[in-house]
Amino acid sequence: MISQFGIPRRMLFDLQMPGTKLGTVTEQAANTLGIPAGIPVIATANDKAVEALGAGLLAENTALISLGTYIAAMIPGPTNPKSTTAFWTNFASTPHQYLYESNGIRRGMWTVSWFKELLGDDIMLKAHQDGHSVEEFLNREAQHIPAGSEGLMTILDWLAPSDAPYRKGMMIGFDARHTRAHIYRSILEAISLTMKNRVDEMCAELGITLDNIIISGGGSNSTLLMQIFADVFGIPATRNEVNGSASLGAAICVAVALEVYPNYNTATKKMVRIRDQFEATLKKQHLI
């Protein structure tokens, strides 16, 4: 790659293991940034890797589903598989480990925001009067809608991939029963069902079976969405007290580097706190 793009080697950093002490804050940097000189500078990892670590993703029978504008699932593992189709391999924050990232949803939680904005100012006023965010207001309405949204199905996503530029998202099955609460729940179900398919494809290629899933990102604040995930996957769905876990993962790297904890397993168990866990309530997963 260096020869192909003509990049001088001296312009590239040497890769370091997460948790490596790179040096200390210099006097010049301290004067510029307002950070005390002499504080250790510790290497961490890429954003997805520290997010997985901060979510407590250590076991190979657990998947992390990261709910962002782009939604993807991650599973840790010890090897670097070649020529995969359902996932790609990244370096994990834990040294000598890898992180498998599934195919995802390009406009994932973006779709929720898109629908919310379509509803206009009236719902914002109603939500404010009730003391809730618009999302929580919609969650409260949608929790009264049966699983399956009474036949209303959303097919994601709202952004076509480069290899299929004419692909479109859609909502099908409308009738006179359907309200904004049905549409909202249908979007949440579509997110969960799509990720179930993506995770199943990844697990089949890895030859593993999941025991539970962790949900991170702002979408995990929705109790309704957490329950839908548990019902769709048919296994427990967990969310943590810190749902934006990348910064916590970086802090875990620092804690290990400074020997606050002896290793990543101990640091993760001490620093990652589970908020609650949702059990599957549907007798048969195909009800959704």
N, C-alpha and C positions, 0 to 999 in steps of 0.2 A: 504494500500500500504506500509505503514511503517513496519508493521509486516511481510508482504509477502517478502519484499526485505531486511529486517533486517537493516533498516536505522535508526540510533539514531535520535530521534526528535530534539535534540539540534543542529544537523547539518543542519536543515532546517530553512529558514527564515519564519517569519510571513508575510502573505500577507498584503499588504497595498493598499489603494485606490490610483489611479493615482492622482497626485497633492499633495500628502502628503509630508510634510517636514520631512526627515529622520534624519537630523542633519546638521552638517557643516563639511567642509574639515578640517581635523586635521593638526597640525604642521608637523607630520611625513609624512602624505600624501602630503602635500604641498612641502616638501623638495624633495620628490621622484618624483613627477609629474610636479613640476613647476607651480602649480595652487595656487593662494593666499589662505592662511588659512582663515577660517571663512566664505567662500562662502557657501550658502545653498546647500544641496544635496536633490534633489527632486525626488520622485518616479514617473515614467511614466508608461509604459505598454509594452506588447509584440510588436514585430516588425509589425505585420499586424494591430494591433489596433492603433498604433501611425501613421502608414501610412494612415489608413482610416481617422483619425482625421485631419492629415495634408493636406489631399486632400479635406477637407470640407464636408465629408460624415456624415450628421446629419439626413436627412429626410428619412423616411421609403419608400418613393416612388422613391428613387434614388439608383442606384447601382454604385459601384466603380469597374472598371476592371483594375487589376494590371498586367501590361505587363512586365514580367520578364522571366527568364529561365523557371520557372513554372508560368503559367497564371491562375488566379482565379478571381472570382467576389465576392464582399462583399456587404451586405445590413445590416443596423443597425435595432435593434428592442428591445422591452421592456421585452420579455419573453425568457425562455430557453426551446424551444421545445424538446420533447423526441422522440426517435426512428424515426429520419428523414433519408431519403435516398438520397436526392438531395443536402444536405448541412450538415455542422456540425457547432456547436455553440461555439463561443469563447467569452471571456470577451472583452468589448469595453474599450476604453480609458475614455469615459465619465462614471462617477460612476453610478452604478445601471442599466447599459445598456449592451446589448449584440451585438455581431457582427456575422452574419451568413455568412459562407464562402462556396461557391459553389464547386462542382466538377470542375476540371480544365483540363489544358493541360500540361502534364509533361515536354515535350520539346517544349515550346511555342516559345518565341523569339529566343531560341537556333536554331530553324529550319531556321530562317532568317540568322543567323550567319553561319550555316552549308552551306547553299546555296551560300552565299557570298564567302566563302573560296573555294568552288568548282570551282569558276570562275577564280581563279588564279591571277597572278600579273598584267596581261594586263589591266583588268578593274580597278585595283587600280591605275595604271598609268594614264588611261584615266580620272578617277574621279579627281585625283590630278591636272591634266592639266586644268580641268574645274573649279577647286577651290571648289570641293565638296567632302564629304565623299562618300565611296562606296555605303552606304545605300541611301543617297540622290540622287546619280547618278542613282541608280536602281529605286527609286521613280519617278524620272523625266521621265525615259523611260516607266515605267508601267502606268503612269497617262494617256497615250495615248491609252492604251488597253481598250476595252469596258468592262463593268461590266459582270462578268461571264467568263472572260478570254477566250472568243471564244470557250467555251466547254471544256476547260482544268480544271479538278477538282482535288484538293489535299485533301486527307483524312488523318487527323492527328490521333495519333501523332507518333513520331519516337521512342518511348520507350514503350514497352509493360508493362502493369500492372502485378503485381504478381499473380493475380487471372485469368489472360488470357495471359500466357507467349508466346503464338504463334501468338498473334495479330500483324499485320503489318500495317504501314502507306503505302500510295500509291498515285501515280498520274495517272489519267486515262483520256483518251480522246485526246491523242496527234494526231496531223496531221501536214502537212508540213507548215502550217501558223505559228506555235508556235515558239516563240523565248524565250530568257532568260527573257525578260520583261513579257511575258505571265506566265512563271513559277513563277516569283517573285510575280506578282499580285495574282496568284492562291494560293500561300502560305498565303498572307495577307488575302485573302477572306476566306480561310479555318480557320484561327485563329478567324476571326469575326463570321463566321457561327457556328463554334464549340461552342464558348462562348455564342452565342445567344441560342443555344439548352440548354446549362448548366444553363443559367440564367432563361430561360423559365421554366425549371424543378423546380428550386428553388422557383420562384415566384408562380408557381402553388401549391407547397406544403405549402407556406406561405399564399396563398390566397390574393396576392397583385398584383397591376399593376404599372409598372414603368412609370414615366414622363420624366426622362432623365437619362443619364449615364455620369460618370466621368471616364476619361482614365488617368492612371498614368504610370510611368516607362519610360524608354528610348524610347520604341516604339511609345509613344505619340508625339515624335518629328516629326513623319511622317505625313504630312498633308494628304497624300493619305490614309493612314491607318485610320486616324480620320474620313475621309469622308466615307470610307467603313463601319466603325462601325455605323455611323449615318444612312446610307442607309440600312444596314442589320437589325438594331434594329427598324428603323422607328421612332425614337425619337431623340431629340438633344443630341449630344455628346460634352462634355466640357473637355478642358484641362487647367491646371493651369500654372502660371508662374514657380512655383517650381514643377517639375514633379517627383522628388524623394522625396516624402513627409514625410517619416518616421521621419527625423530630425526635420522638421517643426512641426509635431505632438507632438514630445517630447518638443519642445520649447513652444507650446501652453499650455501643462501641467505645465511648469515652470511659464509661465505668469499668469495663474490662481492661482497657489500656492502662488506667490509673490504679488497677488492682483493688478497686472497691469491691469487686466480686471476682472469684477465681477463674470463671469461664462464662461463655455465652449462655449456656443452659441455666446456670444459677442466676445470672444477671436478668435474664428474661423472666424467669419465674418470680423473681423479687420485684421487678419493675413494671411488668405488665399486669394490670388488674382487670379481671372480668367484671363487666357491669351486670349482665344477665344472659340467660340462655333460653332459647325457644325450642320447644319440642314439637314434632310433627303431630297435628291433630286430626288430619283427614285419614279415614280408614284405608282409602285407596288413593294413590298418587294421581291416577288418571282422572280423578274428579275435576282437576283443573285442566 
